Amino acid sequence: MPARTSSSSTKSIIKSRGIKGIEKKLTASQYVGKYTEMLLLGVRRTYALERLIDADCPVRAFEENLTEKVLEKHIAPLGMYTYHLNKLAEKFAEIRRKDLINTQRKLAKSRECNAYIENQKMILEQKTQEEVNELFTAAMGSTRAPKKTSMKPDYSKYRIVKRSKSSTSSTPTSSSSSSSSSPTSQ
């Protein structure tokens, strides 16, 4: 019996560490959802609020998870987290302002592109069809790779001679070679 207790005590001393779980990367929406759920459940609210303040996510992620509504309904009435709520309100305003600026820039770029396209259409309408064809061929010529001209070899300078059978035996091969050579010479 004492041997068994000593072996079991050695097993308990050595801890099995196992394989650590691989940490998954969360999307912005999943990240915000995780901490919004923590706020709903009332688990580590300060930690969850700080993570939401530090999150670098688009407004869409906060809107999908209804984070602002959760803050208004569950956190604001408590009165304890006004500092964090004010920080999050500033963050939402800042993110929305940046999104508005980005959308205005994209709209301006698309308007510039559309104006350029309309200008080019007007120019093409004014030109005759022949000028348009010339422009098209010039544009296509500049985009294509130049074709390689292939030169076929000139075989006219080579003389074709039929080979005769030649071997080391004396008379029978010479007569056969002479008979075979005479039809080739004709």
C-alpha positions in Angstrom: 0.0 0.0 0.0 2.7 2.6 0.8 4.1 2.1 -2.7 0.8 3.1 -4.2 0.5 6.3 -2.2 4.0 7.3 -3.1 3.3 6.8 -6.8 0.0 8.6 -6.6 1.7 11.5 -4.8 4.3 11.8 -7.5 1.5 12.0 -10.1 -0.2 14.8 -8.3 3.1 16.8 -8.0 3.7 16.8 -11.7 1.0 18.9 -13.3 -0.2 18.3 -16.8 -0.1 21.5 -18.7 -1.7 20.2 -21.9 -2.0 22.1 -25.1 -2.8 25.7 -24.8 -5.8 26.8 -26.8 -5.1 28.9 -29.8 -6.4 32.4 -29.4 -8.8 33.3 -32.2 -8.9 36.7 -33.9 -12.3 38.3 -33.5 -14.0 40.5 -36.0 -14.9 44.0 -35.0 -18.6 43.0 -34.6 -17.7 39.9 -32.5 -15.4 41.9 -30.3 -18.0 44.6 -29.6 -20.7 41.9 -29.1 -18.5 40.1 -26.5 -18.2 43.2 -24.3 -21.7 44.4 -24.9 -22.9 41.0 -23.6 -20.7 41.4 -20.6 -22.5 44.7 -19.9 -25.9 43.0 -20.2 -24.9 40.2 -17.9 -23.3 42.6 -15.4 -20.0 40.8 -15.5 -16.9 43.1 -15.0 -18.7 46.2 -16.3 -15.7 48.5 -15.8 -13.5 46.2 -17.8 -16.0 45.8 -20.6 -16.6 49.6 -20.8 -12.8 50.2 -21.0 -12.4 47.6 -23.7 -15.3 49.3 -25.7 -13.6 52.7 -25.3 -10.3 51.3 -26.5 -11.9 49.3 -29.4 -10.9 50.6 -32.9 -14.1 49.5 -34.7 -16.5 51.1 -37.1 -19.9 52.5 -36.0 -21.5 49.6 -37.8 -20.1 47.1 -35.3 -21.6 49.1 -32.4 -24.9 49.5 -34.2 -25.2 45.7 -35.0 -24.8 44.8 -31.3 -27.1 47.6 -30.1 -24.3 48.8 -27.8 -25.7 52.4 -27.4 -29.2 51.1 -26.4 -27.6 48.7 -23.9 -25.6 51.6 -22.4 -28.8 53.8 -22.1 -31.0 51.1 -20.7 -28.7 49.1 -18.4 -25.7 51.2 -17.5 -26.8 54.8 -17.5 -29.5 54.4 -14.7 -26.8 53.0 -12.4 -25.0 56.4 -12.2 -21.7 54.7 -11.4 -20.2 54.7 -14.8 -20.7 58.3 -16.0 -17.0 58.8 -16.9 -17.0 55.8 -19.1 -20.3 56.7 -20.7 -19.1 60.2 -21.5 -16.0 58.7 -23.1 -18.0 56.3 -25.2 -20.4 59.1 -26.3 -17.4 61.1 -27.4 -16.0 58.1 -29.2 -19.3 57.4 -31.1 -19.5 61.1 -32.1 -15.9 61.0 -33.3 -16.3 57.8 -35.3 -19.5 59.1 -36.9 -17.8 62.3 -37.9 -14.9 60.4 -39.5 -17.3 58.2 -41.4 -19.2 61.3 -42.6 -16.0 62.9 -43.9 -14.9 59.6 -45.6 -18.3 59.3 -47.4 -18.1 62.9 -48.5 -14.7 62.3 -49.9 -15.8 59.2 -51.8 -18.8 61.1 -53.1 -16.6 64.0 -54.3 -14.2 61.5 -56.0 -17.1 59.7 -57.8 -18.5 63.1 -58.9 -15.1 64.0 -60.3 -14.9 60.7 -62.1 -18.4 61.2 -63.5 -17.7 64.7 -64.6 -14.5 63.5 -66.4 -16.5 60.7 -68.1 -19.2 63.1 -69.2 -16.5 65.5 -70.6 -14.9 62.7 -72.6 -18.3 61.7 -74.0 -18.9 65.2 -75.2 -15.5 65.3 -76.8 -16.1 62.0 -78.6 -19.6 63.1 -79.8 -18.0 66.1 -81.4 -15.5 64.1 -83.4 -16.3 62.3 -86.5 -16.4 58.5 -86.7 -13.1 58.4 -88.6 -11.3 60.3 -85.9 -12.8 57.9 -83.3 -11.6 54.9 -85.3 -8.1 56.4 -85.5 -8.1 57.1 -81.7 -9.3 53.5 -81.1 -6.6 51.9 -83.3 -4.0 54.1 -81.7 -5.1 53.1 -78.2 -5.3 49.5 -79.1 -1.9 49.6 -80.7 -0.3 51.1 -77.6 -1.8 48.4 -75.3 -0.8 45.4 -77.4 2.6 43.8 -77.3 4.4 44.1 -80.6 4.1 41.1 -82.8 7.3 39.2 -83.6 7.8 38.7 -87.3 8.8 35.2 -88.0 11.3 34.6 -90.8 11.0 31.3 -92.6 14.4 29.8 -93.6 15.3 29.9 -97.3 15.9 26.3 -98.4 16.6 27.1 -102.0 20.3 27.5 -101.5 20.6 23.9 -100.2 21.1 21.1 -102.7 19.2 17.8 -102.0 21.3 14.8 -102.5 20.0 11.3 -101.9 22.3 9.1 -99.9 23.4 5.8 -101.3 24.0 2.7 -99.4 27.7 2.1 -98.9 29.2 -0.9 -97.2 32.6 -2.5 -97.0 31.9 -5.6 -99.2 33.5 -5.5 -102.6 31.6 -6.4 -105.8 28.0 -7.2 -104.9 27.5 -4.0 -103.1 29.2 -1.9 -105.8 26.8 -3.3 -108.5 23.9 -2.7 -106.2 25.1 0.8 -105.4 25.7 1.6 -109.1 22.2 0.4 -109.9 20.7 2.4 -107.1 22.8 5.5 -107.9 21.7 5.6 -111.5 18.0 6.1 -110.9 18.8 8.8 -108.4 20.8 10.8 -110.9 17.9 10.9 -113.3 
